[in-house]
């Protein structure tokens, strides 16, 4: 039998993860699909439902990789000012 200390990760829905990351739920769903990105969000399935393990090593690693990808120019930015939003 498992105790609560054996499972230290919080199970989230795509809506809950979107709220934590302060993004739209549709972005979370898109980033979970291997066909949409080369580095998809780590998921597990409960039947047809996607779930996310908040605090898991896979999620932490994904967040760290994404935090290092801030060098890309943003869509809303202008090429005149290096892609920054004023």
PyMOL commands that set and color helices and strands:
alter all, ss='L'
color gray80, all
select helices_A, chain A and resi 4-6+14-21+25-31+57-67+79-81
alter helices_A, ss='H'
color red, helices_A
select strands_A, chain A and resi 10-12+44-46+49-54
alter strands_A, ss='S'
color yellow, strands_A
deselect
rebuild
show_as cartoon
